[in-house]
Amino acid sequence: MSKYNWQIKKRIFSDPVKQILFNRQLIDQNEHLNPEVFLEPDFDRDLCNSKLLPDYKKFDKRIILALKRKEKIGIYADYDADGIPGAAFLSKALSKIGLENEIYIPSRDEGYGLNKTGIDYLINRGCSLIITVDLGIKEHKNAEYIYKKKCDLIITDHHIPDDSLPRAIAVVNPKISGSKYKFNELSGAGVVFKLIYGLKNQFPDRLTEHFLKWNLDLIAISTISDVVPLIGENRVIAKFGLISLQKTKNLGLKKLYQVISIDPKKINEYTIGFQIGPRINAPGRLGEAIKPFKLLTTNNDEEAIELAKELNNQNGIRQEAMDQVFVEASLEIEREKLNRNKIIILASKWPRGVIGPAASRLSEKFLRPIIVFSKEGDTFHGSARSIKGFDIVEALRMSEKLLVAYGGHKGAAGVEISSENFSKFHQAMLKIASRKITKSMLEPKIEIDLIIDSTEINLKLFHQIEKLQPFGMGNPRPVLLIENVQISEQKIVGRDGKHLKFIFNRQKDIFEGIFFGFFEKGYKLDKEKKYDVVFRPEVNYFNGNEKVSLNIIDIKENGSKKEE
């Protein structure tokens, strides 16, 4: 039966929605924080003051100077679904205010961050100012190179900075020490959006509210794809960005919807995270990241459909390559019993572009931090994914003398290391993990928002819960528990027959649910017994009708021990 420990949060409020908000620290026990601010965000009211961003005034001043000089701006962006939409938005905004711009997005073979090839490309194309998107915060050497080339640099980034900052006209990052900006969890594209948002009063006829809101589709893609917390400003961006995505005016996105059969009206955080984002990511993982940028900026109908088809095809290739890495790595972990350690580190000549998503799946499977390395010559390029409570960037910082480069977030990071230091690094990380990771951190667990009575399961409540969307990091889809229910019917569903649909009853209440992957997980149920069921609440729409549905996560015989 179930292998999970259930961690049930203590119920403080009789109102289930208030309890969920309390669990996410969005209201306190006395309701001093207004839940309506979260449930009904306001675009103007809830965005922070852009002018409080570090070096905002320097950015503003340099943009005005560029306009007076009629300069050409170079945009140097990361090759993922954060950097590319951010670059597309910045390009559109600069063009809108009359600044010609040139784009450079490195291939994955060139590696993450600035490089001399890209810098020289932009300078040789006549750019006298380079603005980075989603990178640059640790680029001390390349910043010096740009300075010596007599080109100005503005860094916009959201990754964790060093104690010292690179040489630049402006370094804009809400995570910089001493920043007065009220929210420091923006995506890379989110930082760019807020810089342009700050310029709207200077260019009221060009950077209109209409322009800013309709281009939130790009910023929402980055915000949801980059897995930043969907609270604060990110919630505003994601909430209004989803509206923009559903009614997008972006030709490339429209064609992408057609190619992958997306119904615009049904676009949500899942659509972005698992359908749109991966296709923006795919070319950068396989080679040429400029193509998704072109898709997001083209006004040519024929080009848009061809690019959309190509991105879709490349995503299929990426998925196959990632699946292969996942299978090979899983077999190696099991064969070598690498999961006996508190962190798993493994390397092979895997394609560098797919080790990140493979590491995510491996971390979920083995419930451990994972670093998957791609070995190329004398260099190991790694992608790390962590678990709750273990800051992977801090762990890498403790070994930084052995590293060529590293950077990222608490939960995900990139790292580069020479072959001569790989063994030392491996041993150092095992020791750090052994010291920092507790046994309980590695146990499979499910965090449950509250126990709910069967009388509370209705469309009204489920619709109220839907108001908490978009769900994501910092605001996960609520997990509820109903106790002592009996199975009246069950039916195998799905093409592969791996899922099980239930009809439950408790006293006079009847409701249905589905347990995806039921048979793969080895569960066995007895209709004569009563069960406790953990689920995510959903509203199903079919033939114009609505009904509640339980998306089942786990199930235990009633009375089984639960971890409170």
SULJOZI-V284106 format. One record per helix or strand. SS is the DSSP state (A for helix, B for strand). FROM is the first residue (numbers start at 1). TO is the last residue. If there is no record, write none. Layout:
BEGIN
ss/from/to
SS/FROM/TO
SS/FROM/TO
END
This chain:
BEGIN
ss/from/to
B/5/8
A/16/23
A/35/39
A/50/52
A/56/69
B/72/77
A/83/96
B/101/105
A/116/124
B/127/133
A/140/148
B/152/156
B/170/172
A/188/198
A/209/214
A/216/225
A/232/246
A/251/259
A/264/266
A/269/286
A/290/297
A/301/336
A/338/340
B/343/348
A/352/366
B/369/376
B/379/385
A/392/397
A/400/402
B/405/408
B/412/418
A/419/436
A/440/442
B/445/448
B/450/451
A/454/456
A/459/466
B/472/472
B/475/475
B/480/493
B/499/506
B/509/515
A/519/521
B/530/542
B/545/557
B/563/563
END
